[in-house]
């Protein structure tokens, strides 16, 4: 059985402040985790866990997986510049508390991936979730109020099974580090996950639907025409070529934030270089190069299943009209707009709030409503 990673039990600062001084800075320490066991405090900077460096999110994930193999683990940290090593009792990462959730694993080439499934009493369909580009876990045990957690719970309440999986090197999943994995490898893992979902759906006697978020929607377009999925839902998914999309997204977001023209042009000039050197959006050069070769117009033209294109009002990452192009390419597609939502499904009261608080929006059940209503009309089995 794929082991559970260790639970650090700490709050991290914002993205630009988390990894400093060769380690991860703690904003606060929560009770019951390894950090508290080791006597760590807010403001400390962890530089090693279980003998592994923790200079970025990928390294932190790997270190917590290694720590999960034992009963105790050493944590090396800096406090006011002084290095200290403490031994902590290893605590397993908590599990999601959603009713009927199960943790499993999926064997792929060279690794085992963590799967998280919900199985309702009388399922109407099974939805396999294809995540976006970020090297972040879909495990919502520590974030039960997050938008993704609310979406999964809403589907379950409406009678829909679901299957999620963590990428290589993310969460409990082996392999990676995620930042070094290329698009071809990640796409092969998506095929494996969709294959598992298809098997489960058949065993449960229900139709299969695919939900793709952002790049996950790109992946959905590539697999949908080859599997017997009955429907496809995408959120925040582009059609334009990948690097063109990144340039367009950068221009729009920086303009909305009021960046000077010179700063904007400097940033745009670096995008291609970062993509080909690696590190852009935390992914490898090979990932971006392979993804940029995907002809999304052609892939969507092959999709014959019904498609629901969901757009968030405050999604500044992917432009509205590009998302709407899916409806002109797929055989049958519907476009629905959800007020207030950003690219990560979070709700904000207005544009200013969405720009200021991107990534920390609240859950809005409206996304459950629009997806469930569409599933009801298109593929779902009637309730018993």
C-alpha atoms as one frame of an Amber mdcrd trajectory, in Angstrom:
protein
   0.000   0.000   0.000   1.287   3.445  -0.901   2.337   5.049   2.403   0.866
   8.284   3.691   3.259  11.230   3.795   4.152  12.899   7.067   2.152  15.816
   8.457   4.329  18.866   9.066   1.641  20.851  10.841   2.658  24.378   9.914
   1.267  27.389   8.108   3.430  28.883   5.364   3.557  32.542   4.298   2.546
  33.716   0.827   4.112  32.174  -2.280   6.940  34.699  -2.556   7.862  34.431
   1.117   7.630  30.687   1.826  11.028  29.543   0.559  13.856  31.743   1.840
  17.386  31.271   3.210  17.679  27.830   1.630  14.584  26.451   3.313  10.903
  26.879   4.085   9.829  29.624   6.465   7.013  28.920   8.909   4.332  31.532
   9.524   2.850  29.531  12.398   2.923  26.051  13.905  -0.235  23.975  14.325
  -0.739  21.515  17.181  -0.435  17.800  16.514   2.150  17.836  13.727   5.864
  17.181  13.349   6.746  20.864  13.664   5.146  21.096  17.100   6.781  17.817
  18.143  10.190  19.253  17.230   9.533  22.483  19.141   9.450  24.728  16.074
   7.991  28.230  16.185   6.603  30.702  13.699   9.487  32.473  11.997  11.763
  29.414  12.002  13.180  28.298   8.652  13.316  24.533   8.069  16.309  23.583
   5.910  16.118  19.764   6.086  13.574  17.086   6.923  14.698  13.461   7.191
  18.053  14.458   5.721  16.571  16.010   2.567  16.681  19.715   1.641  13.415
  21.653   1.469  14.278  24.596  -0.790  11.038  24.486  -2.774   7.630  22.828
  -2.767   8.842  19.771  -4.697  11.657  19.154  -2.212   9.309  19.660   0.730
   6.924  17.058  -0.714   9.777  14.563  -1.199  11.062  15.130   2.337   7.636
  14.579   3.886   7.224  11.357   1.905  10.600  10.120   3.169   9.765  11.133
   6.739   6.540   9.148   6.472   8.572   5.939   6.189   9.705   6.070   9.825
   8.465   6.645  13.368  10.695   9.683  13.912  12.607  12.090  11.694  15.184
  14.808  12.183  14.294  18.395  11.317  17.114  20.898  10.825  16.040  24.524
  11.120  17.295  28.069  11.522  16.118  30.274  14.370  17.397  33.827  14.181
  20.185  32.502  11.966  21.333  29.710  14.297  21.047  26.125  13.025  19.413
  23.532  15.276  18.546  19.875  14.709  15.569  18.357  16.529  13.974  14.928
  16.353  10.248  14.874  15.723   7.644  12.179  16.101   6.253  11.390  12.659
   2.535  12.003  12.296   0.646  10.833   9.219  -1.123  13.356   7.036  -4.824
  13.427   8.029  -7.427  11.974   5.685 -10.328  13.795   4.102 -13.467  13.462
   6.197 -15.946  13.521   3.329 -18.333  10.601   3.634 -17.491   7.626   1.391
 -14.008   8.903   0.491 -11.326   6.256  -0.073  -7.587   6.532  -0.652  -5.969
   4.200  -3.161  -3.090   3.995  -5.585  -2.528   3.745  -9.317   0.533   2.019
 -10.762   2.104   3.921 -13.652   5.501   3.470 -15.261   8.111   3.870 -12.531
   5.789   5.160  -9.808   2.620   4.782  -7.809   0.168   7.674  -7.766  -2.219
   8.494  -4.956  -5.885   8.258  -5.927  -8.770   9.706  -3.928 -12.258   8.455
  -4.715 -15.750   9.201  -3.516 -18.305   6.410  -3.787 -21.893   7.386  -3.064
 -24.614   4.892  -2.203 -26.494   5.159  -5.507 -24.204   6.749  -8.104 -25.522
   8.518 -11.182 -22.168   8.943 -12.951 -18.450   8.985 -12.184 -16.410  12.145
 -12.760 -12.643  11.817 -13.221 -10.839  15.054 -12.347  -7.823  16.135 -14.416
  -5.921  18.853 -12.505  -4.172  21.921 -13.874  -0.485  22.667 -14.301   0.464
  23.306 -10.670   2.555  20.824  -8.689  -0.008  20.912  -5.883  -1.944  18.103
  -4.240  -5.637  17.561  -4.893  -5.891  16.077  -1.383  -8.141  18.453   0.561
  -7.729  16.946   4.038  -6.194  20.146   5.420  -8.365  22.499   3.351 -11.959
  21.234   3.667 -13.344  24.703   2.902 -11.349  25.129  -0.324 -13.265  25.498
  -3.614 -12.147  22.099  -4.957 -13.227  20.395  -1.736 -16.622  22.066  -1.995
 -17.002  20.999  -5.616 -16.217  17.345  -4.834 -18.570  17.376  -1.827 -21.308
  19.005  -3.893 -21.019  16.366  -6.575 -21.209  13.610  -3.966 -24.314  15.152
  -2.407 -25.916  15.237  -5.862 -25.144  11.543  -6.405 -21.910  11.616  -8.390
 -18.854   9.480  -7.732 -15.489  11.076  -8.420 -11.857  10.064  -8.873  -8.871
  12.371  -8.345  -5.160  11.654  -8.455  -1.960  13.417  -7.492   0.768  13.966
 -10.061   4.176  12.306  -9.794   6.113  13.728  -6.882   3.077  15.502  -5.420
   1.394  14.601  -2.140   1.798  10.872  -1.489   2.598  10.080  -5.140   5.986
   8.632  -5.979   8.243   9.796  -8.782   9.183  13.272  -9.815  10.155  15.781
  -8.724   7.048  17.195 -10.351   8.920  20.221 -11.722  11.099  17.896 -13.856
   8.292  15.743 -15.294   7.533  16.390 -18.964   4.103  16.731 -20.545   4.324
  13.397 -22.369   4.893  11.527 -19.106   2.139  13.413 -17.332  -0.185  12.725
 -20.240   0.568   8.994 -19.975  -0.396   9.165 -16.304  -3.648  10.894 -17.269
  -4.420   8.051 -19.668  -3.853   5.594 -16.820  -6.108   7.559 -14.466  -8.888
   7.832 -17.041  -8.518   4.111 -17.717  -8.951   3.375 -14.015 -11.986   5.663
 -13.874 -13.515   3.892 -16.859 -13.075   0.520 -15.139 -14.687   1.797 -11.936
 -17.576   3.396 -13.826 -18.270   0.138 -15.638 -18.153  -1.803 -12.381 -20.549
   0.689 -10.800 -22.828   0.606 -13.841 -22.702   4.356 -14.460 -21.517   6.639
 -17.271 -18.113   8.338 -17.140 -17.578  12.100 -17.338 -14.267  13.964 -17.531
 -13.660  17.238 -15.684 -10.553  19.147 -16.732  -9.263  22.281 -15.041  -7.049
  24.603 -17.111  -4.299  22.380 -18.583  -6.421  19.478 -17.356  -9.015  20.635
 -19.886  -6.379  20.431 -22.612  -5.695  16.874 -21.503  -9.426  16.146 -21.512
  -9.607  17.125 -25.181  -6.800  14.677 -25.982  -8.341  11.668 -24.239 -12.072
  12.261 -24.758 -12.164  11.136 -28.374 -10.385   7.884 -27.500 -12.447   6.722
 -24.511 -16.112   6.024 -23.969 -16.700   9.027 -21.722 -20.244  10.334 -22.065
 -19.426  13.989 -21.435 -16.630  16.497 -20.831 -16.579  19.539 -18.536 -13.727
  22.042 -18.722 -12.950  25.108 -16.642 -10.459  27.835 -17.532  -9.179  25.960
 -20.580  -7.461  27.673 -23.542  -7.486  26.782 -27.228  -4.639  28.976 -28.471
  -1.115  27.537 -28.609   0.414  27.170 -25.175   3.200  29.751 -25.265   0.885
  32.219 -26.969  -1.583  31.614 -24.131   1.112  32.301 -21.523   2.099  35.560
 -23.193  -1.537  36.627 -23.523  -2.249  35.730 -19.888   0.800  37.610 -18.616
  -0.091  40.718 -20.613  -3.681  40.734 -19.343  -2.868  40.116 -15.675  -0.020
  42.623 -15.492  -2.148  45.249 -17.251  -4.987  44.701 -14.770  -2.495  45.088
 -11.926  -1.362  48.397 -13.399   2.183  47.363 -14.306   4.206  49.963 -16.242
   4.569  49.276 -19.969   8.337  48.826 -19.668   7.966  46.215 -16.919   5.326
  44.392 -18.965   7.524  44.241 -22.057  10.485  42.994 -20.015   8.377  40.212
 -18.555   6.955  39.205 -21.929  10.471  39.054 -23.360  11.502  36.523 -20.714
   8.614  34.067 -21.125   9.983  32.107 -24.070  13.404  31.947 -22.440  11.984
  30.684 -19.153   9.859  28.129 -20.985  12.874  26.743 -22.835  15.209  26.866
 -19.826  12.735  25.393 -17.335  11.152  26.883 -14.252   8.225  28.722 -15.832
   5.121  27.992 -13.730   7.229  25.486 -11.823   7.475  23.085 -14.767  10.275
  21.756 -16.973  11.399  23.066 -20.348  10.333  19.767 -21.928   6.860  20.138
 -20.418   6.334  23.547 -22.028   7.889  22.580 -25.361   5.769  19.434 -25.682
   2.588  21.206 -24.625   3.240  24.018 -27.095   3.260  21.456 -29.912  -0.298
  20.338 -29.152  -2.785  21.498 -31.799  -5.799  22.180 -29.616  -8.085  23.193
 -32.450  -7.520  19.783 -34.006  -7.996  17.924 -30.728 -11.299  19.633 -29.942
 -12.602  18.911 -33.452 -12.265  15.211 -32.635 -14.437  15.442 -29.511 -17.901
  14.091 -30.264 -19.249  13.933 -26.708 -21.283  16.780 -25.207 -18.995  19.435
 -23.702 -19.680  22.012 -20.993 -17.329  25.004 -21.000 -17.453  26.761 -17.622
 -15.970  30.254 -17.435 -15.331  32.247 -14.262 -16.132  35.962 -14.321 -12.786
  36.803 -12.714 -10.622  34.257 -14.525  -7.822  36.517 -15.734  -5.577  33.575
 -16.660  -7.464  32.434 -19.781  -9.455  34.862 -21.897 -13.208  34.403 -22.254
 -13.321  34.379 -26.043 -10.594  31.740 -26.266 -12.510  29.447 -23.921 -15.653
  30.025 -25.985 -13.839  28.814 -29.111 -14.255  25.262 -27.800 -17.962  25.571
 -28.631 -17.089  26.298 -32.270 -14.792  23.280 -32.533 -16.352  20.410 -30.562
 -19.382  18.650 -31.995 -21.723  19.795 -29.229 -20.719  22.314 -26.572 -22.421
  24.676 -24.145 -20.755  27.725 -22.564 -21.808  28.800 -19.066 -20.498  31.773
 -17.081 -20.295  31.701 -13.278 -20.226  35.112 -11.572 -17.376  35.938  -9.221
 -15.111  32.935  -9.821 -11.370  33.147 -10.477  -9.178  30.650 -12.315  -9.005
  28.411  -9.217 -12.815  28.282  -8.667 -12.584  30.819  -5.820 -15.347  33.423
  -5.477 -14.597  37.155  -5.091 -16.993  40.063  -4.632 -15.471  42.180  -7.401
 -12.569  42.515  -9.817 -10.359  44.321  -7.328 -10.798  41.567  -4.748 -10.057
  38.874  -7.329  -6.803  40.583  -8.308  -5.775  41.232  -4.716  -6.747  37.842
  -3.279  -6.159  35.471  -6.191  -5.945  31.889  -4.995  -7.741  32.487  -1.694
 -11.292  32.987  -2.916 -14.171  31.280  -1.123 -16.230  28.346  -2.342 -19.427
  29.214  -4.212 -21.962  26.381  -4.720 -22.864  27.936  -8.081 -20.186  25.840
  -9.787 -21.799  22.696  -8.375 -25.192  23.869  -9.596 -24.146  24.556 -13.198
 -22.187  21.313 -13.559 -24.845  19.128 -11.927 -27.651  20.667 -13.988 -25.690
  19.969 -17.164 -24.897  16.414 -16.084 -28.590  15.897 -15.303 -29.528  16.966
 -18.822 -26.849  15.053 -20.669 -25.483  11.883 -19.112 -26.553  11.144 -15.547
 -28.579   8.112 -14.562 -31.843   8.944 -12.816 -31.859   8.619  -9.051 -33.308
   5.358  -7.815
